[in-house]
Amino acid sequence: MCVFISSEIADDHPLALAAQQGSFELIASSLIAFAPLSNVPTKPYDILFFSSPRSFEFGQQFMRPEVLNAAFSQGTAKFLPRADWHGRHPGNPAQTALDFYTWAGNRRVLFPVSDRSLGSISAAFPENQKEVVPVYQTTLVPQKIKECSIYLFTSPSNVESFLLCNTLPSGSKVIAWGESTRSFLSLRGIESDFCRSDDETVDWVTLLHTWLNL
């Protein structure tokens, strides 16, 4: 029995520990790569919004003492040296967008994003109140993955890369990491058996043991 996750993980990651306890093979491999882009803001901004830890990694150079920092979720906020606001509904980007728009008021917002960003949060703002700056490039790195019983996809881009040279076996279970990933899978005709939000703690041992009949 085999479980695939589209991300490289540490040995002490809960999923890795579950694999050690559960006597199943774990394949942990990202199917995407990242590279910085040289784009910079051209307009003043009052708030920096980080949609993910990766957004912070490549966009933190735009932080200023006088600029407020906002994050998509508590999980992303943990990476920031200071977070003035963070979303409380990581499984619901539409609600997060509404909450952030309400909090931001009439202040201008800078969104440092991937060149493949879906723009779920920035779409809530009028053009004259935002600037969306692609600060990193996401490249698909497809590879053939052996057939597994469970597939955990961590982003829409990883799903797209996976499907370039793989198909899901009949009867396999699919876990989506975040609502954007679940929605992308659905657009490709794949319904998720479980959707894990960014801040949600999952009992991987219990969940996977049930599906794997261990």
ChimeraX attribute file (.defattr): number of C-alpha atoms within 10 A of each C-alpha:
attribute: neighborCount
match mode: 1-to-1
recipient: residues
	/A:1	13
	/A:2	16
	/A:3	22
	/A:4	21
	/A:5	21
	/A:6	22
	/A:7	17
	/A:8	12
	/A:9	15
	/A:10	11
	/A:11	10
	/A:12	9
	/A:13	11
	/A:14	16
	/A:15	21
	/A:16	19
	/A:17	14
	/A:18	20
	/A:19	20
	/A:20	14
	/A:21	11
	/A:22	16
	/A:23	12
	/A:24	17
	/A:25	14
	/A:26	18
	/A:27	20
	/A:28	17
	/A:29	15
	/A:30	21
	/A:31	23
	/A:32	20
	/A:33	12
	/A:34	13
	/A:35	11
	/A:36	14
	/A:37	15
	/A:38	8
	/A:39	11
	/A:40	14
	/A:41	15
	/A:42	8
	/A:43	11
	/A:44	11
	/A:45	20
	/A:46	18
	/A:47	22
	/A:48	25
	/A:49	26
	/A:50	28
	/A:51	25
	/A:52	19
	/A:53	18
	/A:54	18
	/A:55	20
	/A:56	23
	/A:57	16
	/A:58	21
	/A:59	25
	/A:60	17
	/A:61	9
	/A:62	14
	/A:63	13
	/A:64	13
	/A:65	7
	/A:66	9
	/A:67	15
	/A:68	18
	/A:69	24
	/A:70	25
	/A:71	27
	/A:72	24
	/A:73	24
	/A:74	18
	/A:75	19
	/A:76	23
	/A:77	23
	/A:78	13
	/A:79	16
	/A:80	17
	/A:81	8
	/A:82	12
	/A:83	18
	/A:84	13
	/A:85	19
	/A:86	23
	/A:87	22
	/A:88	18
	/A:89	18
	/A:90	23
	/A:91	20
	/A:92	14
	/A:93	19
	/A:94	16
	/A:95	15
	/A:96	22
	/A:97	20
	/A:98	15
	/A:99	17
	/A:100	23
	/A:101	18
	/A:102	11
	/A:103	11
	/A:104	18
	/A:105	9
	/A:106	11
	/A:107	12
	/A:108	19
	/A:109	26
	/A:110	24
	/A:111	24
	/A:112	29
	/A:113	24
	/A:114	25
	/A:115	15
	/A:116	13
	/A:117	17
	/A:118	12
	/A:119	13
	/A:120	13
	/A:121	20
	/A:122	22
	/A:123	14
	/A:124	17
	/A:125	18
	/A:126	10
	/A:127	11
	/A:128	8
	/A:129	17
	/A:130	21
	/A:131	21
	/A:132	20
	/A:133	19
	/A:134	22
	/A:135	24
	/A:136	23
	/A:137	17
	/A:138	16
	/A:139	16
	/A:140	18
	/A:141	15
	/A:142	18
	/A:143	16
	/A:144	12
	/A:145	13
	/A:146	10
	/A:147	16
	/A:148	17
	/A:149	19
	/A:150	23
	/A:151	20
	/A:152	22
	/A:153	27
	/A:154	21
	/A:155	22
	/A:156	22
	/A:157	21
	/A:158	25
	/A:159	24
	/A:160	19
	/A:161	19
	/A:162	23
	/A:163	14
	/A:164	13
	/A:165	11
	/A:166	15
	/A:167	11
	/A:168	16
	/A:169	11
	/A:170	7
	/A:171	8
	/A:172	14
	/A:173	20
	/A:174	21
	/A:175	21
	/A:176	25
	/A:177	23
	/A:178	23
	/A:179	20
	/A:180	21
	/A:181	22
	/A:182	26
	/A:183	16
	/A:184	18
	/A:185	21
	/A:186	12
	/A:187	10
	/A:188	11
	/A:189	9
	/A:190	13
	/A:191	17
	/A:192	19
	/A:193	12
	/A:194	15
	/A:195	20
	/A:196	19
	/A:197	19
	/A:198	19
	/A:199	15
	/A:200	13
	/A:201	9
	/A:202	12
	/A:203	11
	/A:204	16
	/A:205	18
	/A:206	13
	/A:207	12
	/A:208	20
	/A:209	16
	/A:210	10
	/A:211	12
	/A:212	16
	/A:213	7
	/A:214	12
